Amino acid sequence: MTYPYKAIVTGADSGIGRAAATLLATEGFDVGLTSHQDVGGAQDTARDIEQRGGRAFVEPFDASSSDAGAVVDRLVEQLDGLGVLVNVAGTGHSTPVLDLAFDQWRHVVATDLDGPFLTCQAAARHLVRGGEGGRIINVTSVHEYLPRVGSAAYCAAKAGLGALSQVLALELGEHGITVNNVAPGEIATDMTGMQTEEAYHQERPGNPLGRPGHVNEVASVIGFLASPRAAYVTGSTYTVDGGLSMMAAHGHDQKETGWRHP
């Protein structure tokens, strides 16, 4: 099956979303973009896509809203079709469970799990109707399977999204639609408090590669999963963390390994 070279990338105003959207444009995709608050950032991404010869459309988007799926519908109409959905938009928190208000829990889970469910559902309906297969790629986190102190809602939502992707992979495979996760570790983005270019200048002794990741290194994996080269890959999580998730067993001996919590 050959799906349309038309993609939707949520959270494309900066960071991983912007890098993924521009890479897809370089590979021939028209791209629908979403932005929550940074409309200017999304417009900058749209200009980058247009400079690469693609069409770009921008829609406001609140992943925690029950209308999240409707944004996909609007972008599909503007794109006149859909081949790939990339869910990047998300949020986090640093609050211990004993201090975590239910409202904050609900906001994080709604943003990181409810929103992707609605966008996946809406996109899948379009892809099935199109009859040409397609790709759904959800950006989770290494905390899809590794716990982190102070991130109960975030970890729960990312674990849930990982499992949701596997169920979708089972249900949508007969339609030629693959569903996979990309799980970044510490990446130089606004969410981690770093500028993109800092990825190559910050030292991380506890990471086998010794530094944070660059957004383009995550986008390249997304690009692979969106391509015909990944036609026989579904229900999988691709970890992009420089080997960090292998280091948990070394945490007992910081002097020898230099390990520290990321």
C-alpha positions in Angstrom: 0.0 0.0 0.0 1.2 3.5 -0.8 -0.3 6.1 1.6 -0.5 9.8 0.8 2.5 11.9 1.6 0.5 14.1 4.0 1.2 14.2 7.7 -0.1 15.8 10.9 2.4 16.6 13.6 1.0 17.9 17.0 3.2 20.2 19.1 5.1 21.3 16.0 5.9 24.8 17.3 9.2 23.8 18.7 11.5 21.0 19.8 10.9 17.5 18.6 7.6 18.4 16.9 9.2 21.1 14.8 12.2 18.9 13.9 9.9 16.0 12.9 7.7 18.3 10.8 10.5 19.8 8.9 12.2 16.4 8.3 8.9 15.1 6.8 8.7 18.1 4.6 12.2 17.5 3.4 11.1 13.9 2.5 8.2 15.2 0.4 5.3 15.5 2.9 2.7 18.3 3.1 2.3 18.9 6.9 -0.6 19.9 9.1 0.7 21.5 12.3 -0.8 22.2 15.7 0.2 24.7 18.3 -1.1 25.3 21.8 0.3 28.6 22.9 3.3 29.4 20.7 1.4 30.3 17.5 4.5 32.2 16.2 6.6 29.1 16.6 4.1 27.1 14.6 4.1 29.7 11.9 7.9 29.6 11.8 7.7 25.8 11.3 5.2 26.4 8.5 7.6 28.7 6.7 10.4 26.2 7.0 8.1 23.6 5.4 7.1 25.9 2.6 10.8 26.7 1.9 11.3 23.0 1.4 8.6 22.9 -1.2 5.7 21.5 0.9 2.4 22.9 2.0 1.8 23.7 5.6 -1.4 24.4 7.6 -1.6 25.4 11.3 -4.4 24.8 13.7 -4.7 25.7 17.4 -4.7 22.7 19.6 -5.3 21.8 23.2 -4.4 18.2 23.8 -6.3 18.2 27.1 -9.6 19.2 25.3 -12.3 16.8 24.2 -12.1 18.5 20.8 -8.6 17.2 20.1 -9.9 14.8 17.5 -11.7 17.6 15.6 -8.4 19.3 15.0 -7.3 16.3 13.1 -10.5 16.4 11.0 -9.9 20.0 10.1 -6.3 19.4 9.1 -7.2 16.4 7.0 -9.7 18.5 5.1 -7.0 21.2 4.4 -4.4 18.6 3.4 -7.0 16.7 1.3 -6.0 13.4 2.8 -3.7 11.8 5.4 -0.9 9.3 5.5 0.9 9.9 8.8 0.0 11.1 12.3 2.8 12.1 14.7 1.7 12.8 18.3 4.4 15.0 20.0 2.4 17.5 22.1 2.6 16.8 25.8 3.4 18.2 29.2 5.0 17.1 32.5 5.3 17.9 36.2 7.7 17.6 39.1 5.4 17.0 42.1 5.6 14.1 44.5 2.5 12.0 44.8 1.8 13.2 48.3 1.6 16.7 47.1 0.0 16.0 43.7 -3.4 17.7 43.4 -6.0 15.8 41.4 -6.5 18.7 39.1 -2.8 18.6 38.1 -3.0 14.8 37.7 -6.0 15.1 35.4 -4.4 17.9 33.3 -1.2 15.9 32.7 -3.1 12.6 32.0 -5.6 14.5 29.7 -2.8 16.1 27.8 -0.4 13.1 27.5 -3.0 10.3 27.1 -6.5 11.5 26.4 -5.4 13.9 23.7 -3.3 11.3 21.8 -6.2 8.8 22.1 -8.6 11.2 20.4 -6.1 12.2 17.7 -5.2 8.6 17.0 -8.9 7.6 16.8 -9.7 10.5 14.4 -6.6 9.8 12.3 -7.3 6.1 12.2 -10.8 6.6 10.9 -9.5 8.8 8.0 -6.7 6.3 7.2 -9.1 3.3 7.2 -11.5 5.2 4.9 -8.6 6.2 2.6 -7.8 2.5 2.1 -4.1 3.1 1.4 -2.6 2.3 4.8 -0.7 4.7 6.9 1.4 5.4 9.9 0.7 6.5 13.5 3.7 7.4 15.6 3.3 8.4 19.2 6.1 10.1 21.1 6.2 8.7 24.6 9.3 8.8 26.8 11.7 6.4 28.4 9.3 7.0 31.3 6.9 4.9 29.4 8.6 2.0 31.2 11.0 3.7 33.7 9.6 5.4 36.8 10.8 8.8 37.9 10.4 10.5 41.3 7.9 13.4 41.1 6.4 12.3 37.8 3.6 10.0 38.7 1.0 11.4 36.3 3.5 11.8 33.5 4.8 8.2 33.8 1.3 6.8 34.1 0.2 8.7 31.0 3.2 7.7 28.9 2.9 4.0 30.0 -0.8 4.2 29.0 0.1 5.7 25.6 2.6 2.9 25.0 0.0 0.3 25.7 -2.6 2.2 23.6 -0.2 2.1 20.7 0.1 -1.7 20.9 -3.7 -2.2 21.0 -4.0 0.1 17.9 -1.3 -1.8 16.2 -3.3 -5.0 16.7 -6.6 -3.5 15.6 -5.3 -1.5 12.6 -2.8 -3.9 11.1 -5.4 -5.4 8.8 -5.9 -2.0 7.2 -2.2 -1.6 6.4 -1.7 0.9 9.3 1.3 0.6 11.5 1.5 2.1 15.0 4.7 2.6 16.9 6.2 4.6 19.7 9.4 6.7 19.9 10.6 7.1 23.5 13.1 9.9 24.0 15.4 10.2 27.0 16.8 13.6 28.0 16.6 15.7 24.9 17.7 19.4 24.7 14.3 21.2 24.5 12.4 23.8 26.3 10.7 21.1 28.4 14.1 20.0 29.8 15.3 23.6 30.2 17.9 23.6 27.4 18.4 25.2 24.1 18.6 22.8 21.2 22.2 23.5 20.5 23.2 22.6 24.0 22.7 18.9 23.2 26.4 18.7 22.1 27.8 20.9 24.9 26.3 19.5 28.1 28.1 16.7 29.9 26.1 13.7 31.2 28.5 11.3 32.9 25.6 8.8 33.6 24.7 8.5 29.9 26.9 6.1 27.9 27.1 8.7 25.1 27.9 11.4 27.6 25.4 14.1 26.6 21.7 14.9 26.1 20.1 14.1 22.7 19.4 16.5 19.9 15.8 16.9 18.5 17.0 15.9 15.1 18.2 12.6 16.5 14.6 11.9 17.6 13.1 13.2 14.4 15.3 10.8 12.3 13.7 7.8 14.0 10.2 9.3 13.5 11.1 9.8 9.8 12.2 6.2 9.5 8.9 5.0 11.0 6.9 7.3 8.7 8.7 5.9 5.6 8.2 2.8 3.4 11.4 1.4 5.0 9.4 0.6 8.2 6.5 -1.2 6.4 6.9 -4.3 8.6 7.4 -2.6 11.9 4.4 -2.2 14.2 3.6 -2.3 17.9 7.1 -1.4 18.9 8.8 1.3 21.0 12.1 2.8 19.7 14.1 4.2 22.6 16.2 7.3 21.7 18.2 8.0 24.9 21.9 7.5 24.3 21.8 4.3 26.3 20.6 6.0 29.5 17.9 3.4 30.3 20.6 0.7 30.5 22.3 2.5 33.4 19.8 1.8 36.3 21.8 -1.1 37.7 24.9 1.1 38.1 23.2 3.7 40.3 24.5 2.1 43.5 28.1 3.0 42.6 28.2 6.7 41.6 31.9 7.0 42.3 32.8 4.3 39.8 30.3 5.1 37.0 29.6 8.8 37.5 25.9 7.9 37.3 23.4 10.4 38.5 19.7 10.8 38.1 19.0 12.6 34.8 
